[in-house]
């Protein structure tokens, strides 16, 4: 199950109470105060985790508490600190405080640590209150309460390339051909029900790029129609947008109109998306109708860079992979060093 948005309640641990105690030993009739301090409460800590890809763990476990600090004890023994609770979040998660509406964290790097809620400090024992004029204090502080709050987690996938297109354009097939991801493929619309993240590998240079396959868009996606509107956020952080078009028009659609509709929906969702570099990929060029449609498309969209492929035969896929790597690097993106690559 894929979950990319949920709400959690987090509460850091309370601090332990300070202790009121006096030293009472043989031959020490005036031993004085020896109450220890309470332990500090545990924090709620967010950690970016590259091995996590969705928020399903937090959908069904919305309450997260850290350990409270132990109370202080006699003989100047301080209480133990509360156990910290670590929440591992996928990269691209935006954490918003529901009380203020402000963004408190964005997890963008593997291993990134953010304290979401701080644990309360432990109270002082009566040892801290002794003085030359107050030698037997019977005062100790209570521990402070830990921070708490309600937060919304929204996942915006961090990928190099965002793959968008109409249903049945061949997005899942393309993802399966150029990455190791294995999305469901079938001859009906909306086969993909949630974003797929695939890795495009380049063995010769030990590079790899992340590809985000967004569920098929339709006209009105920005107005909450179809499935794609739920997942447009997953292409906000992409360096490059790849528009996959059914150039053969097998469902009776005109690829020229499809491209115009996709641009319109992205603009309605967020105009900044149209400022991203993009490449148009013409799929199903092995079919006889594709050649005439491609000529018409280039005549109407003269500025669009078009790459021809066929997911069925595999034609043009290697050329596409090289072009994607070149475009990502050109526009300020970076490739990731493949696992096991030589230093």
ZATI-120410 format. One line per 10 residues: number of its first residue (from 0); their letters; for each residue x, y, z of C-alpha. Coordinates in Angstrom, 3 decimals, padded with zeros to 6 digits. Example, Ala and Ser with C-alpha at 12.3 -4.5 7.8 and 13.67 -1.06 7.14 Angstrom:
2
0) as) 012.300,-004.500,007.800  013.670,-001.060,007.140 $
//
This chain:
343
0) xxxxxxxxxx) 000.000,000.000,000.000  001.288,003.435,-000.923  000.624,006.372,001.425  001.980,009.837,000.618  000.017,011.959,003.106  -001.011,011.442,006.728  -001.309,013.155,010.110  000.545,012.206,013.285  000.568,013.306,016.906  003.975,013.497,018.552 $
10) xxxxxxxxxx) 004.830,014.021,022.205  008.336,014.291,023.596  009.087,012.883,027.036  008.511,014.896,030.206  011.458,015.630,032.471  011.758,013.726,035.750  011.190,015.376,039.123  014.100,016.496,041.258  014.558,014.711,044.560  014.427,016.131,048.090 $
20) xxxxxxxxxx) 016.816,014.021,050.150  019.377,014.406,052.961  022.526,012.534,053.724  022.032,010.473,056.901  025.007,008.350,057.815  026.777,007.370,060.987  029.163,010.050,062.234  027.582,012.554,059.760  024.854,014.235,061.803  024.955,017.304,059.535 $
30) xxxxxxxxxx) 025.271,015.532,056.179  023.226,018.060,054.225  021.053,017.764,051.119  021.872,015.134,048.498  018.812,014.974,046.231  019.618,014.232,042.576  018.209,015.888,039.479  015.469,014.413,037.325  016.409,013.016,033.940  015.693,014.878,030.728 $
40) xxxxxxxxxx) 012.789,013.641,028.593  013.475,011.981,025.265  013.143,013.874,021.968  011.077,013.056,018.894  013.652,013.025,016.096  013.023,012.875,012.343  015.641,011.135,010.195  015.755,011.139,006.397  015.950,007.567,005.101  016.769,006.775,001.484 $
50) xxxxxxxxxx) 015.557,003.189,001.987  011.996,004.294,002.849  009.622,005.179,000.025  006.251,005.974,001.612  004.423,006.899,004.825  002.414,003.736,005.399  004.012,003.178,008.838  002.545,006.456,010.071  -000.894,006.013,008.526  -001.804,003.207,010.921 $
60) xxxxxxxxxx) 000.303,004.320,013.886  -000.420,008.047,014.231  000.634,008.454,017.882  004.352,008.669,018.710  005.734,009.244,022.214  009.271,009.487,023.524  010.311,008.184,026.944  010.007,010.374,030.018  012.995,011.079,032.250  013.419,009.206,035.504 $
70) xxxxxxxxxx) 012.971,011.032,038.777  016.007,012.063,040.790  017.089,009.935,043.744  018.992,010.318,046.972  022.762,010.116,047.307  023.102,012.674,044.474  021.827,010.152,041.940  020.368,011.798,038.863  017.523,010.198,036.968  018.148,008.510,033.634 $
80) xxxxxxxxxx) 017.269,010.396,030.448  014.172,009.318,028.540  014.558,007.249,025.392  014.554,009.216,022.153  011.979,008.171,019.546  013.309,008.202,015.976  010.910,008.512,013.039  012.445,007.525,009.710  010.885,009.413,006.814  011.351,009.036,003.061 $
90) xxxxxxxxxx) 013.295,011.761,001.315  011.042,014.516,000.065  008.737,014.511,003.104  007.448,017.932,004.157  006.358,018.229,007.798  003.798,020.917,008.651  002.636,021.999,012.111  -001.166,021.905,012.000  -001.477,024.453,014.820  000.490,027.183,013.040 $
100) xxxxxxxxxx) 000.380,026.030,009.422  004.136,026.511,009.163  006.612,024.055,007.676  008.865,022.718,010.425  011.038,020.335,008.397  011.814,019.116,004.887  013.686,015.843,004.634  015.953,016.142,001.602  019.110,014.183,002.508  019.788,010.659,003.698 $
110) xxxxxxxxxx) 020.698,010.751,007.385  019.381,014.288,007.908  018.229,014.710,011.520  015.624,017.188,012.762  014.294,017.438,016.316  010.539,017.650,015.909  009.673,017.868,019.631  012.191,018.501,022.414  012.027,016.595,025.648  011.470,018.517,028.873 $
120) xxxxxxxxxx) 014.379,019.286,031.186  014.597,017.393,034.435  013.887,019.187,037.688  016.671,020.187,040.084  017.145,018.253,043.295  017.429,020.064,046.601  021.244,019.998,046.358  021.046,023.011,044.010  019.245,025.146,046.587  021.667,024.884,049.504 $
130) xxxxxxxxxx) 023.584,027.952,050.629  025.393,029.252,053.681  022.136,030.663,055.005  019.862,027.855,053.834  021.625,024.637,054.678  018.633,022.284,054.703  016.474,023.165,051.671  013.345,021.102,051.275  012.709,022.260,047.775  013.043,020.416,044.453 $
140) xxxxxxxxxx) 011.779,021.365,041.017  009.311,019.333,038.991  010.386,018.299,035.502  009.326,020.338,032.503  006.741,019.011,030.085  007.991,017.761,026.733  006.908,019.503,023.563  003.969,018.039,021.707  001.972,018.756,018.580  000.003,017.484,015.624 $
150) xxxxxxxxxx) 001.754,017.387,012.282  000.913,016.638,008.679  003.382,014.594,006.644  003.296,015.077,002.876  005.633,013.139,000.610  006.996,014.927,-002.454  009.272,012.425,-004.129  012.802,013.527,-004.868  013.515,012.256,-008.368  015.649,013.515,-011.232 $
160) xxxxxxxxxx) 013.028,012.907,-013.913  009.248,013.188,-013.704  007.351,011.027,-016.207  003.897,012.369,-017.120  001.387,011.383,-019.749  -002.132,010.266,-020.472  -003.412,006.817,-019.432  -002.314,004.068,-021.819  000.535,006.167,-023.210  002.984,003.479,-022.104 $
170) xxxxxxxxxx) 004.484,005.050,-018.974  004.558,001.809,-016.993  006.019,-000.068,-019.957  008.747,002.531,-020.377  009.541,002.479,-016.661  009.880,-001.302,-016.782  012.143,-001.170,-019.867  014.683,001.418,-018.686  014.653,000.819,-014.900  014.490,-002.132,-012.540 $
180) xxxxxxxxxx) 011.036,-001.137,-011.305  008.249,-003.516,-012.262  004.986,-001.560,-012.305  001.793,-003.254,-013.380  001.178,-003.029,-017.127  -002.146,-003.754,-018.839  -004.231,-002.602,-021.799  -006.615,-000.395,-019.834  -006.434,003.109,-018.315  -005.198,003.874,-014.801 $
190) xxxxxxxxxx) -003.152,000.712,-014.458  -000.764,002.708,-012.247  -002.530,003.719,-009.044  000.407,005.276,-007.209  003.780,006.765,-008.185  006.555,004.369,-009.112  010.183,005.295,-008.480  012.640,003.557,-010.776  016.424,003.769,-011.110  018.002,004.304,-014.527 $
200) xxxxxxxxxx) 021.499,002.837,-014.365  024.535,003.672,-016.495  027.054,000.831,-015.948  029.776,002.475,-018.044  029.975,005.562,-015.813  028.561,004.061,-012.587  025.828,006.719,-012.651  022.135,006.389,-011.947  019.074,008.631,-012.171  015.759,008.379,-010.354 $
210) xxxxxxxxxx) 012.611,008.330,-012.467  009.182,009.087,-010.971  006.275,007.574,-012.910  003.142,009.574,-012.025  -000.307,007.964,-012.544  -001.966,008.953,-015.799  -003.282,012.503,-016.071  -006.503,013.489,-017.762  -008.125,016.808,-018.640  -009.214,018.422,-015.378 $
220) xxxxxxxxxx) -006.548,016.705,-013.262  -005.720,019.997,-011.552  -009.411,020.250,-010.574  -009.436,016.939,-008.708  -010.428,014.689,-011.598  -008.963,011.281,-012.269  -005.995,009.992,-010.269  -003.117,012.202,-011.334  -004.170,015.237,-009.309  -003.265,013.400,-006.101 $
230) xxxxxxxxxx) 000.284,012.848,-007.249  001.284,016.007,-009.113  003.264,016.993,-006.033  005.703,014.181,-006.834  007.110,016.049,-009.842  007.578,019.404,-008.097  011.177,018.600,-007.157  012.206,016.911,-010.425  015.025,018.424,-012.471  013.556,017.318,-015.808 $
240) xxxxxxxxxx) 010.004,016.572,-016.975  009.491,013.848,-019.585  006.205,013.934,-021.519  005.332,010.529,-022.943  002.887,010.661,-025.850  001.075,007.910,-027.712  002.166,009.083,-031.145  000.053,006.422,-032.877  -003.154,007.729,-031.310  -004.357,004.219,-030.536 $
250) xxxxxxxxxx) -007.177,005.427,-028.255  -008.461,007.911,-030.798  -006.584,010.822,-029.230  -004.492,013.362,-031.065  -000.950,013.560,-029.592  -000.883,017.284,-030.356  -003.915,017.846,-028.163  -002.567,015.505,-025.487  000.613,017.560,-025.160  -001.309,020.842,-024.977 $
260) xxxxxxxxxx) -003.630,019.402,-022.326  -000.754,018.151,-020.200  000.920,021.546,-020.292  -002.343,023.216,-019.340  -002.948,020.944,-016.361  000.578,021.434,-015.046  000.201,025.197,-015.377  -003.113,025.181,-013.487  -001.561,023.104,-010.713  001.645,025.136,-010.424 $
270) xxxxxxxxxx) 002.896,027.569,-013.113  006.463,026.977,-011.932  006.330,023.466,-013.416  006.357,024.897,-016.938  009.675,026.590,-016.206  011.328,023.218,-015.733  013.255,021.773,-018.688  011.264,019.132,-020.525  011.616,016.574,-023.268  008.880,014.956,-025.348 $
280) xxxxxxxxxx) 009.076,011.215,-025.973  007.032,009.795,-028.849  006.048,006.215,-028.031  004.573,003.484,-030.264  006.523,004.684,-033.293  006.535,001.085,-034.543  002.882,001.505,-035.580  002.168,002.845,-039.086  000.022,005.780,-037.907  002.867,007.240,-035.825 $
290) xxxxxxxxxx) 004.905,008.664,-038.707  002.154,010.976,-039.999  001.187,012.056,-036.472  004.818,012.857,-035.661  005.068,015.178,-038.678  001.885,016.978,-037.611  003.121,017.224,-034.020  006.448,018.803,-034.995  004.669,021.253,-037.259  002.469,022.440,-034.379 $
300) xxxxxxxxxx) 005.013,022.270,-031.546  008.160,023.425,-033.310  010.151,024.181,-030.152  009.597,020.782,-028.537  012.512,018.346,-028.468  011.085,014.987,-029.572  012.715,011.591,-029.096  011.251,008.563,-030.876  010.976,005.222,-029.078  009.006,002.007,-029.072 $
310) xxxxxxxxxx) 008.549,000.281,-025.736  007.400,-002.842,-027.574  010.433,-003.275,-029.830  012.959,-001.397,-027.688  013.944,001.002,-030.486  015.411,004.275,-029.244  015.578,003.324,-025.560  019.363,003.477,-025.234  019.428,006.820,-027.035  016.707,008.057,-024.678 $
320) xxxxxxxxxx) 018.675,007.038,-021.584  021.752,008.930,-022.777  019.676,011.994,-023.646  018.058,012.015,-020.204  021.429,011.868,-018.456  022.777,014.684,-020.627  019.748,016.902,-020.010  019.737,016.351,-016.239  023.423,017.282,-015.970  022.959,020.265,-018.265 $
330) xxxxxxxxxx) 020.242,021.778,-016.093  022.032,021.524,-012.785  020.964,018.053,-011.704  023.352,015.392,-010.546  023.709,011.686,-011.034  024.030,009.336,-008.110  026.978,007.008,-007.733  025.753,003.484,-008.242  026.096,001.050,-005.366  029.281,-000.956,-005.569 $
340) xxx) 031.023,001.508,-007.859  034.764,001.787,-007.540  035.987,004.735,-005.482 $
//
